[in-house]
């Protein structure tokens, strides 16, 4: 029964993680590149290398933040209920 509560919790945690990942990526991109915005794939003012590096960095940051927030949510759930949220 308690595991039913984990699904909405994980959705909220995931959404918060997405917001945090976006903020983190923008700050890192600004510091590394000196540009306010990362290049869009269709922006002709950027090179292939700039577009691919930006996309790879964004994917890595989003992946790391997603994993961290999902893990934190699972650990928090276990602390609150005594159960791990997934089946063993």
The first five atom37 places (N, CA, C, CB, O) and aatype in JSON, in Angstrom:
{
  "aatype": [20, 20, 20, 20, 20, 20, 20, 20, 20, 20, 20, 20, 20, 20, 20, 20, 20, 20, 20, 20, 20, 20, 20, 20, 20, 20, 20, 20, 20, 20, 20, 20, 20, 20, 20, 20, 20, 20, 20, 20, 20, 20, 20, 20, 20, 20, 20, 20, 20, 20, 20, 20, 20, 20, 20, 20, 20, 20, 20, 20, 20, 20, 20, 20, 20, 20, 20, 20, 20, 20, 20, 20, 20, 20, 20, 20, 20, 20, 20, 20, 20, 20, 20, 20, 20, 20, 20, 20],
  "atom_mask": [
    [1, 1, 1, 1, 1],
    [1, 1, 1, 1, 1],
    [1, 1, 1, 1, 1],
    [1, 1, 1, 1, 1],
    [1, 1, 1, 1, 1],
    [1, 1, 1, 1, 1],
    [1, 1, 1, 1, 1],
    [1, 1, 1, 1, 1],
    [1, 1, 1, 1, 1],
    [1, 1, 1, 1, 1],
    [1, 1, 1, 1, 1],
    [1, 1, 1, 1, 1],
    [1, 1, 1, 1, 1],
    [1, 1, 1, 1, 1],
    [1, 1, 1, 1, 1],
    [1, 1, 1, 1, 1],
    [1, 1, 1, 1, 1],
    [1, 1, 1, 1, 1],
    [1, 1, 1, 1, 1],
    [1, 1, 1, 1, 1],
    [1, 1, 1, 1, 1],
    [1, 1, 1, 1, 1],
    [1, 1, 1, 1, 1],
    [1, 1, 1, 1, 1],
    [1, 1, 1, 1, 1],
    [1, 1, 1, 1, 1],
    [1, 1, 1, 1, 1],
    [1, 1, 1, 1, 1],
    [1, 1, 1, 1, 1],
    [1, 1, 1, 1, 1],
    [1, 1, 1, 1, 1],
    [1, 1, 1, 1, 1],
    [1, 1, 1, 1, 1],
    [1, 1, 1, 1, 1],
    [1, 1, 1, 1, 1],
    [1, 1, 1, 1, 1],
    [1, 1, 1, 1, 1],
    [1, 1, 1, 1, 1],
    [1, 1, 1, 1, 1],
    [1, 1, 1, 1, 1],
    [1, 1, 1, 1, 1],
    [1, 1, 1, 1, 1],
    [1, 1, 1, 1, 1],
    [1, 1, 1, 1, 1],
    [1, 1, 1, 1, 1],
    [1, 1, 1, 1, 1],
    [1, 1, 1, 1, 1],
    [1, 1, 1, 1, 1],
    [1, 1, 1, 1, 1],
    [1, 1, 1, 1, 1],
    [1, 1, 1, 1, 1],
    [1, 1, 1, 1, 1],
    [1, 1, 1, 1, 1],
    [1, 1, 1, 1, 1],
    [1, 1, 1, 1, 1],
    [1, 1, 1, 1, 1],
    [1, 1, 1, 1, 1],
    [1, 1, 1, 1, 1],
    [1, 1, 1, 1, 1],
    [1, 1, 1, 1, 1],
    [1, 1, 1, 1, 1],
    [1, 1, 1, 1, 1],
    [1, 1, 1, 1, 1],
    [1, 1, 1, 1, 1],
    [1, 1, 1, 1, 1],
    [1, 1, 1, 1, 1],
    [1, 1, 1, 1, 1],
    [1, 1, 1, 1, 1],
    [1, 1, 1, 1, 1],
    [1, 1, 1, 1, 1],
    [1, 1, 1, 1, 1],
    [1, 1, 1, 1, 1],
    [1, 1, 1, 1, 1],
    [1, 1, 1, 1, 1],
    [1, 1, 1, 1, 1],
    [1, 1, 1, 1, 1],
    [1, 1, 1, 1, 1],
    [1, 1, 1, 1, 1],
    [1, 1, 1, 1, 1],
    [1, 1, 1, 1, 1],
    [1, 1, 1, 1, 1],
    [1, 1, 1, 1, 1],
    [1, 1, 1, 1, 1],
    [1, 1, 1, 1, 1],
    [1, 1, 1, 1, 1],
    [1, 1, 1, 1, 1],
    [1, 1, 1, 1, 1],
    [1, 1, 1, 1, 1]
  ],
  "atom_positions": [
    [[0.82, -1.2, 0.0], [0.0, 0.0, 0.0], [0.86, 1.27, 0.0], [-0.93, 0.0, 1.2], [0.61, 2.2, -0.76]],
    [[1.88, 1.28, 0.86], [2.73, 2.47, 0.94], [3.46, 2.77, -0.36], [3.75, 2.29, 2.04], [3.75, 3.93, -0.66]],
    [[3.74, 1.73, -1.15], [4.47, 1.94, -2.39], [3.65, 2.71, -3.41], [4.9, 0.6, -2.98], [4.2, 3.27, -4.35]],
    [[2.33, 2.74, -3.23], [1.45, 3.53, -4.11], [1.76, 5.01, -3.93], [-0.05, 3.24, -3.79], [1.64, 5.79, -4.88]],
    [[2.16, 5.4, -2.75], [2.49, 6.81, -2.47], [3.8, 7.23, -3.13], [2.59, 7.03, -0.96], [4.02, 8.42, -3.36]],
    [[4.66, 6.27, -3.44], [5.96, 6.61, -4.01], [5.83, 7.2, -5.41], [6.84, 5.39, -4.05], [6.6, 8.09, -5.77]],
    [[4.89, 6.74, -6.21], [4.76, 7.2, -7.59], [4.54, 8.71, -7.66], [3.6, 6.47, -8.28], [5.28, 9.37, -8.38]],
    [[3.56, 9.29, -6.95], [3.42, 10.75, -7.02], [4.63, 11.48, -6.43], [2.16, 11.18, -6.29], [5.01, 12.54, -6.93]],
    [[5.23, 10.92, -5.38], [6.42, 11.53, -4.8], [7.55, 11.56, -5.82], [6.85, 10.77, -3.54], [8.25, 12.56, -5.95]],
    [[7.73, 10.46, -6.53], [8.82, 10.4, -7.51], [8.57, 11.37, -8.66], [8.98, 8.98, -8.04], [9.52, 11.89, -9.23]],
    [[7.32, 11.61, -9.02], [7.01, 12.57, -10.08], [7.36, 14.0, -9.66], [5.51, 12.49, -10.46], [7.91, 14.77, -10.45]],
    [[7.06, 14.33, -8.43], [7.39, 15.66, -7.91], [8.91, 15.84, -7.82], [6.75, 15.88, -6.52], [9.44, 16.88, -8.2]],
    [[9.58, 14.82, -7.31], [11.04, 14.87, -7.19], [11.68, 14.98, -8.58], [11.57, 13.62, -6.45], [12.65, 15.72, -8.76]],
    [[11.14, 14.26, -9.54], [11.67, 14.3, -10.9], [11.5, 15.68, -11.52], [10.98, 13.25, -11.76], [12.41, 16.19, -12.18]],
    [[10.34, 16.29, -11.32], [10.1, 17.64, -11.86], [11.06, 18.64, -11.22], [8.64, 18.07, -11.63], [11.62, 19.5, -11.91]],
    [[11.24, 18.55, -9.92], [12.18, 19.44, -9.23], [13.6, 19.22, -9.74], [12.12, 19.21, -7.71], [14.36, 20.17, -9.9]],
    [[13.95, 17.96, -9.99], [15.27, 17.65, -10.52], [15.48, 18.26, -11.9], [15.47, 16.16, -10.59], [16.58, 18.73, -12.21]],
    [[14.46, 18.26, -12.73], [14.55, 18.88, -14.05], [14.81, 20.36, -13.97], [13.3, 18.63, -14.83], [15.61, 20.91, -14.73]],
    [[14.12, 21.01, -13.04], [14.32, 22.45, -12.84], [15.75, 22.72, -12.36], [13.29, 23.02, -11.83], [16.42, 23.61, -12.86]],
    [[16.19, 21.94, -11.38], [17.55, 22.12, -10.86], [18.61, 21.85, -11.93], [17.78, 21.19, -9.67], [19.61, 22.55, -12.0]],
    [[18.37, 20.84, -12.75], [19.33, 20.52, -13.81], [19.42, 21.66, -14.82], [18.92, 19.22, -14.52], [20.51, 21.99, -15.29]],
    [[18.28, 22.25, -15.16], [18.28, 23.39, -16.09], [19.06, 24.57, -15.54], [16.87, 23.81, -16.4], [19.83, 25.2, -16.26]],
    [[18.85, 24.86, -14.28], [19.57, 25.96, -13.63], [21.08, 25.66, -13.6], [19.03, 26.18, -12.19], [21.9, 26.52, -13.92]],
    [[21.41, 24.44, -13.21], [22.83, 24.05, -13.14], [23.49, 24.14, -14.51], [22.98, 22.62, -12.58], [24.59, 24.67, -14.63]],
    [[22.82, 23.64, -15.55], [23.4, 23.68, -16.88], [23.62, 25.12, -17.34], [22.5, 22.95, -17.87], [24.68, 25.43, -17.88]],
    [[22.65, 25.98, -17.15], [22.8, 27.37, -17.58], [23.97, 28.05, -16.87], [21.51, 28.16, -17.33], [24.73, 28.79, -17.5]],
    [[24.11, 27.82, -15.59], [25.22, 28.42, -14.84], [26.57, 27.87, -15.3], [25.04, 28.17, -13.33], [27.51, 28.64, -15.49]],
    [[26.66, 26.58, -15.48], [27.91, 25.98, -15.94], [28.24, 26.45, -17.35], [27.83, 24.44, -15.89], [29.39, 26.81, -17.62]],
    [[27.25, 26.46, -18.24], [27.5, 26.91, -19.6], [27.99, 28.35, -19.62], [26.23, 26.77, -20.45], [28.92, 28.69, -20.36]],
    [[27.37, 29.19, -18.83], [27.75, 30.61, -18.78], [29.2, 30.77, -18.32], [26.8, 31.4, -17.84], [29.95, 31.57, -18.89]],
    [[29.6, 30.02, -17.31], [30.97, 30.12, -16.78], [32.0, 29.55, -17.74], [31.07, 29.4, -15.45], [33.08, 30.11, -17.9]],
    [[31.67, 28.45, -18.38], [32.62, 27.79, -19.26], [32.76, 28.51, -20.6], [32.2, 26.35, -19.5], [33.87, 28.68, -21.1]],
    [[31.64, 28.93, -21.17], [31.66, 29.5, -22.52], [31.68, 31.01, -22.56], [30.49, 29.01, -23.28], [32.08, 31.61, -23.56]],
    [[31.24, 31.65, -21.48], [31.11, 33.1, -21.48], [29.85, 33.58, -22.19], [32.31, 33.72, -22.12], [29.61, 34.78, -22.28]],
    [[29.05, 32.65, -22.69], [27.81, 32.97, -23.38], [26.64, 32.86, -22.4], [27.59, 32.04, -24.59], [26.64, 32.02, -21.51]],
    [[25.64, 33.72, -22.59], [24.45, 33.67, -21.74], [23.61, 32.42, -22.03], [23.6, 34.93, -21.94], [23.09, 31.78, -21.11]],
    [[23.49, 32.08, -23.3], [22.64, 30.95, -23.72], [23.47, 29.9, -24.43], [21.49, 31.43, -24.63], [24.42, 30.22, -25.15]],
    [[23.11, 28.66, -24.22], [23.75, 27.56, -24.96], [23.22, 27.58, -26.39], [23.48, 26.18, -24.28], [22.09, 28.01, -26.63]],
    [[24.02, 27.11, -27.33], [23.55, 27.11, -28.71], [22.41, 26.14, -28.94], [24.7, 26.79, -29.64], [22.39, 25.04, -28.37]],
    [[21.49, 26.54, -29.77], [20.42, 25.67, -30.22], [20.94, 24.92, -31.45], [19.11, 26.48, -30.54], [21.76, 25.45, -32.19]],
    [[20.48, 23.72, -31.66], [20.98, 22.91, -32.77], [20.78, 23.58, -34.13], [20.3, 21.56, -32.77], [21.54, 23.31, -35.06]],
    [[19.79, 24.43, -34.26], [19.53, 25.07, -35.55], [20.05, 26.5, -35.64], [18.05, 25.07, -35.82], [19.77, 27.2, -36.61]],
    [[20.8, 26.93, -34.65], [21.34, 28.29, -34.64], [22.57, 28.36, -35.54], [21.69, 28.75, -33.2], [23.58, 27.72, -35.26]],
    [[22.49, 29.12, -36.61], [23.59, 29.17, -37.58], [24.82, 29.91, -37.08], [23.11, 29.82, -38.84], [25.87, 29.84, -37.71]],
    [[24.72, 30.62, -35.96], [25.85, 31.38, -35.44], [26.84, 30.52, -34.64], [25.35, 32.5, -34.58], [27.87, 31.02, -34.19]],
    [[26.53, 29.26, -34.46], [27.41, 28.36, -33.7], [27.91, 27.25, -34.6], [26.67, 27.78, -32.48], [27.26, 26.87, -35.57]],
    [[29.08, 26.72, -34.26], [29.67, 25.63, -35.04], [29.07, 24.3, -34.59], [31.21, 25.62, -34.88], [28.41, 24.2, -33.56]],
    [[29.33, 23.27, -35.41], [28.92, 21.92, -35.04], [29.49, 21.55, -33.68], [29.37, 20.91, -36.12], [28.79, 21.0, -32.83]],
    [[30.76, 21.85, -33.49], [31.42, 21.48, -32.23], [30.73, 22.14, -31.04], [32.9, 21.89, -32.26], [30.48, 21.47, -30.03]],
    [[30.43, 23.42, -31.14], [29.76, 24.11, -30.04], [28.4, 23.5, -29.74], [29.59, 25.59, -30.37], [28.05, 23.31, -28.58]],
    [[27.65, 23.19, -30.77], [26.31, 22.61, -30.59], [26.39, 21.23, -29.95], [25.56, 22.53, -31.94], [25.64, 20.92, -29.03]],
    [[27.32, 20.4, -30.43], [27.44, 19.03, -29.9], [27.98, 19.04, -28.48], [28.35, 18.2, -30.8], [27.5, 18.27, -27.64]],
    [[28.95, 19.88, -28.2], [29.49, 19.96, -26.83], [28.41, 20.44, -25.86], [30.72, 20.91, -26.79], [28.28, 19.91, -24.76]],
    [[27.65, 21.44, -26.26], [26.57, 21.94, -25.41], [25.54, 20.85, -25.14], [25.9, 23.17, -26.05], [25.09, 20.68, -24.01]],
    [[25.15, 20.12, -26.18], [24.16, 19.05, -26.01], [24.68, 17.93, -25.11], [23.75, 18.49, -27.37], [23.95, 17.41, -24.27]],
    [[25.94, 17.56, -25.3], [26.54, 16.51, -24.47], [26.63, 16.94, -23.01], [27.93, 16.14, -25.01], [26.33, 16.16, -22.11]],
    [[27.04, 18.17, -22.78], [27.13, 18.68, -21.41], [25.75, 18.73, -20.77], [27.78, 20.08, -21.39], [25.57, 18.36, -19.61]],
    [[24.78, 19.2, -21.52], [23.42, 19.28, -20.99], [22.89, 17.89, -20.65], [22.48, 19.98, -22.01], [22.28, 17.69, -19.6]],
    [[23.12, 16.93, -21.53], [22.67, 15.56, -21.27], [23.34, 14.95, -20.05], [22.93, 14.68, -22.47], [22.68, 14.28, -19.25]],
    [[24.63, 15.18, -19.9], [25.36, 14.65, -18.74], [24.85, 15.26, -17.44], [26.86, 14.9, -18.88], [24.66, 14.55, -16.45]],
    [[24.63, 16.56, -17.45], [24.15, 17.24, -16.25], [22.74, 16.77, -15.91], [24.17, 18.77, -16.44], [22.45, 16.47, -14.75]],
    [[21.86, 16.7, -16.91], [20.5, 16.24, -16.65], [20.5, 14.8, -16.14], [19.65, 16.35, -17.92], [19.75, 14.47, -15.22]],
    [[21.33, 13.94, -16.73], [21.4, 12.55, -16.29], [21.87, 12.43, -14.85], [22.31, 11.77, -17.19], [21.31, 11.66, -14.07]],
    [[22.91, 13.18, -14.5], [23.44, 13.12, -13.14], [22.44, 13.66, -12.13], [24.75, 13.92, -13.05], [22.25, 13.06, -11.06]],
    [[21.8, 14.76, -12.45], [20.81, 15.33, -11.53], [19.61, 14.4, -11.4], [20.35, 16.73, -12.0], [19.08, 14.23, -10.3]],
    [[19.17, 13.8, -12.5], [18.05, 12.86, -12.46], [18.37, 11.68, -11.55], [17.7, 12.37, -13.88], [17.55, 11.31, -10.71]],
    [[19.55, 11.1, -11.72], [19.94, 9.96, -10.89], [20.03, 10.37, -9.42], [21.29, 9.4, -11.37], [19.57, 9.63, -8.54]],
    [[20.6, 11.53, -9.15], [20.74, 11.99, -7.76], [19.38, 12.25, -7.11], [21.6, 13.27, -7.71], [19.16, 11.88, -5.96]],
    [[18.47, 12.88, -7.85], [17.16, 13.19, -7.26], [16.33, 11.92, -7.09], [16.4, 14.21, -8.12], [15.61, 11.79, -6.1]],
    [[16.4, 11.0, -8.05], [15.66, 9.74, -7.9], [16.19, 8.94, -6.72], [15.75, 8.91, -9.18], [15.42, 8.36, -5.95]],
    [[17.51, 8.9, -6.58], [18.1, 8.16, -5.46], [17.72, 8.82, -4.13], [19.65, 8.1, -5.61], [17.37, 8.12, -3.18]],
    [[17.78, 10.14, -4.07], [17.4, 10.84, -2.84], [15.94, 10.59, -2.5], [17.66, 12.35, -2.98], [15.59, 10.42, -1.33]],
    [[15.09, 10.57, -3.5], [13.67, 10.28, -3.26], [13.46, 8.88, -2.72], [12.88, 10.46, -4.55], [12.66, 8.68, -1.8]],
    [[14.18, 7.9, -3.28], [14.06, 6.52, -2.81], [14.56, 6.37, -1.37], [14.83, 5.57, -3.74], [13.95, 5.69, -0.56]],
    [[15.68, 7.01, -1.08], [16.24, 6.95, 0.28], [15.3, 7.65, 1.26], [17.65, 7.6, 0.33], [15.07, 7.16, 2.37]],
    [[14.76, 8.79, 0.87], [13.8, 9.5, 1.73], [12.56, 8.67, 1.98], [13.41, 10.83, 1.11], [12.04, 8.64, 3.09]],
    [[12.07, 8.0, 0.95], [10.91, 7.12, 1.08], [11.21, 6.0, 2.07], [10.51, 6.55, -0.29], [10.39, 5.68, 2.93]],
    [[12.4, 5.4, 1.92], [12.77, 4.32, 2.85], [12.84, 4.82, 4.29], [14.11, 3.71, 2.44], [12.4, 4.14, 5.21]],
    [[13.4, 6.0, 4.47], [13.5, 6.55, 5.83], [12.12, 6.82, 6.41], [14.33, 7.83, 5.84], [11.9, 6.63, 7.61]],
    [[11.19, 7.26, 5.57], [9.84, 7.6, 6.06], [8.98, 6.37, 6.29], [9.15, 8.51, 5.07], [8.16, 6.36, 7.21]],
    [[9.16, 5.32, 5.47], [8.26, 4.16, 5.55], [8.92, 2.89, 6.04], [7.66, 3.91, 4.22], [8.25, 1.97, 6.49]],
    [[10.25, 2.83, 5.95], [10.95, 1.6, 6.3], [11.07, 0.62, 5.13], [10.26, 0.92, 7.44], [11.72, -0.41, 5.26]],
    [[10.44, 0.94, 4.0], [10.47, 0.07, 2.82], [11.21, 0.75, 1.68], [9.05, -0.31, 2.38], [11.15, 1.97, 1.53]],
    [[11.89, -0.05, 0.86], [12.49, 0.48, -0.38], [11.34, 0.55, -1.39], [13.7, -0.44, -0.91], [10.5, -0.35, -1.44]],
    [[11.3, 1.62, -2.22], [10.13, 1.82, -3.07], [9.98, 0.86, -4.24], [10.16, 3.18, -3.6], [8.91, 0.8, -4.84]],
    [[11.0, 0.12, -4.57], [10.89, -0.82, -5.69], [10.93, -2.25, -5.18], [12.02, -0.59, -6.72], [11.34, -2.52, -4.06]],
    [[10.5, -3.15, -6.05], [10.52, -4.57, -5.68], [11.94, -5.08, -5.72], [9.62, -5.41, -6.63], [12.73, -4.67, -6.57]],
    [[12.26, -5.97, -4.82], [13.61, -6.58, -4.8], [13.62, -7.82, -5.65], [14.04, -6.93, -3.38], [14.66, -8.47, -5.76]]
  ]
}
